[in-house]
């Protein structure tokens, strides 16, 4: 699981410099600086408007693990149904092609 503490360690390994609660790194090739601000938590997502931005860490409330498992099972069921539908559509296309070839 990613935490503030282990993310800070990763940024240090990636040679980000730290000034207080802000980690930053400048990329000469793109004339761009990326900053990660650990100064606080916010409920408002941050969307960068260009390729150089400040990344603000958000606290995200996750559903309980059992709800996640149930959702995952539903997704897997839907994916299986989609796979089945794709094979049916493919078979229909092949049959249509055979029919058209007979008439031409």
C-alpha positions, -999 to 999 in steps of 0.1 A, spaced: 0 0 0 13 35 -8 16 58 22 29 92 25 60 78 42 69 53 15 61 77 -13 85 102 2 112 74 2 105 67 -34 108 104 -43 141 106 -25 154 76 -44 143 93 -76 164 123 -65 136 147 -58 148 176 -36 129 183 -4 121 217 9 98 214 39 68 194 29 74 199 -9 94 175 -30 105 187 -64 125 177 -94 134 197 -125 136 180 -159 159 200 -182 149 181 -213 113 193 -211 120 225 -191 95 212 -165 94 208 -128 72 183 -109 63 190 -73 47 168 -48 31 187 -19 27 168 14 16 199 33 -20 189 38 -49 168 27 -77 180 5 -110 167 -7 -107 185 -40 -88 166 -68 -61 185 -85 -60 184 -123 -29 198 -139 -35 223 -168 -2 216 -185 26 191 -184 43 207 -154 24 207 -122 21 202 -85 8 169 -73 -12 172 -42 -18 141 -21 -55 132 -15 -70 111 12 -93 86 -5 -119 66 14 -120 31 1 -149 7 4 -145 -22 28 -126 -52 14 -157 -73 13 -175 -48 -9 -145 -46 -31 -145 -84 -35 -182 -84 -44 -176 -56 -70 -147 -76 -84 -169 -107 -88 -195 -87 -106 -169 -72 -130 -156 -107 -137 -191 -119 -144 -197 -90 -168 -163 -96 -185 -173 -133 -190 -206 -122 -205 -189 -97 -228 -164 -125 -240 -194 -148 -248 -212 -120 -267 -181 -112 -287 -177 -148 -298 -214 -149 -308 -210 -117 -328 -179 -131 -344 -197 -163 -354 -226 -143 -368 -202 -123 -389 -186 -155 -403 -221 -169 -411 -231 -137 -428 -199 -138 -449 -206 -174 -459 -242 -166 -469 -231 -136 -490 -204 -156 -507 -230 -182 -518 -252 -155 -534 -224 -137 -552 
